[in-house]
Amino acid sequence: QVQLVGSGGGLVQAGGSLRLSCAASGTIFNINTMGWYRRAPGKQRELVASITRGDSTNYADSVKGRFTISKDNAKNTVYLQMNSLKPEDTARYYCKVAVGAVEYWGQGTQVTVSS
C-alpha cells in the first residue's frame, strides 16, 4: 500500500507563488509517473503537470511558463512550484503517483488565489 501526503496549499494574492509537495510512503518499488491535477468548483478535474521516471515533463497549456514540476527520487516526493498565480488557478490540487500499474491519489490541498 502507498500513502500520499501533500502540503503547501493556501491563500495567495494574484501574482504570488506557492509550492506544493507530495510525499509517497509505503511499499514502493517502481514509481513510473508523478503528477498534479486540479479541480475547480463546477469544473472537471484536469491535469496540471506530470513527470516521468525519466524526468520527461508535461504541462497544461494554461500553466506553461508559470508552473514547474520536479521530484526528489530519494524522498519519493513530487513538487509543484507555482509562480505568477492567477485567480483562475484557484482549485483543489491533487497529486497522483503511478506505482507499477496502480495509481494512488493524495487527499488534495486547496489553493485559492485572490484578485
C-alpha positions in Angstrom: 0.0 0.0 0.0 1.1 3.5 -0.8 0.2 6.7 1.1 0.5 10.2 -0.3 0.8 13.2 2.0 0.5 16.6 0.4 1.2 20.1 1.7 1.8 23.6 0.6 -1.6 25.0 -0.4 -3.1 28.2 0.9 -4.4 31.6 0.1 -2.2 33.9 -2.0 -2.8 37.1 -4.0 -2.6 37.2 -7.7 0.9 37.3 -8.9 2.2 35.4 -5.9 3.8 32.0 -5.6 3.2 28.7 -3.8 5.0 25.4 -3.7 3.1 22.2 -3.3 4.7 19.0 -2.2 3.5 15.4 -2.1 5.5 12.6 -0.4 4.8 9.0 -1.1 5.4 6.3 1.6 4.8 2.6 2.0 5.5 -0.3 -0.3 7.1 1.5 -3.3 9.1 -0.5 -5.8 8.7 1.3 -9.0 7.3 4.8 -9.4 6.5 5.4 -13.1 4.9 8.8 -13.2 4.1 11.5 -10.6 1.7 14.3 -11.3 -0.6 17.1 -10.2 -4.2 17.5 -11.1 -6.7 20.1 -10.0 -10.4 20.5 -9.8 -12.0 23.9 -9.7 -15.6 24.4 -8.5 -18.0 23.4 -11.2 -15.3 22.0 -13.4 -13.8 18.6 -14.2 -10.5 17.5 -12.8 -7.7 18.4 -15.2 -4.0 17.5 -15.5 -1.8 20.3 -14.4 1.7 18.7 -14.8 3.3 15.4 -14.8 6.8 14.0 -14.6 8.0 10.5 -15.6 10.7 8.3 -14.2 13.0 9.6 -16.9 12.2 13.2 -16.0 10.1 14.0 -19.0 7.6 16.6 -18.1 4.2 17.6 -19.4 2.2 20.7 -18.6 -1.3 22.0 -19.3 -1.2 24.9 -21.7 -2.7 27.2 -19.1 0.3 26.8 -16.7 3.2 26.6 -19.1 5.9 29.1 -18.2 4.4 29.6 -14.8 4.4 26.2 -13.0 7.3 23.8 -12.7 7.1 20.2 -11.6 10.1 18.4 -10.1 10.8 15.4 -8.0 13.2 14.0 -5.5 13.6 10.3 -6.1 15.4 9.7 -2.8 12.4 11.1 -0.9 9.7 9.8 -3.3 8.4 13.3 -3.3 7.0 15.4 -6.1 6.8 19.2 -6.1 4.9 21.8 -8.0 6.3 25.3 -8.0 3.6 27.8 -8.9 4.5 31.3 -9.9 2.5 34.2 -11.3 -0.6 32.7 -9.9 -3.9 33.8 -11.3 -7.5 33.7 -9.8 -8.3 31.0 -12.3 -5.7 28.8 -10.7 -8.0 28.5 -7.7 -8.8 24.9 -7.2 -8.1 21.8 -5.1 -4.9 20.3 -6.2 -4.3 16.5 -6.1 -1.1 14.6 -6.5 -1.1 11.3 -8.3 1.6 8.6 -8.3 1.7 5.6 -10.6 3.5 2.7 -8.9 3.7 -0.1 -11.5 0.2 -0.3 -12.9 -1.5 1.1 -9.9 -2.4 4.8 -9.4 -2.6 6.4 -6.0 -4.2 9.8 -5.2 -3.5 12.2 -2.5 -6.3 13.9 -0.4 -5.8 17.2 -2.1 -4.8 20.6 -1.0 -6.7 23.8 -1.6 -5.1 26.7 -3.5 -7.0 30.0 -3.5 -5.8 33.0 -5.5 -7.4 36.3 -4.7 -7.6 39.1 -7.3 
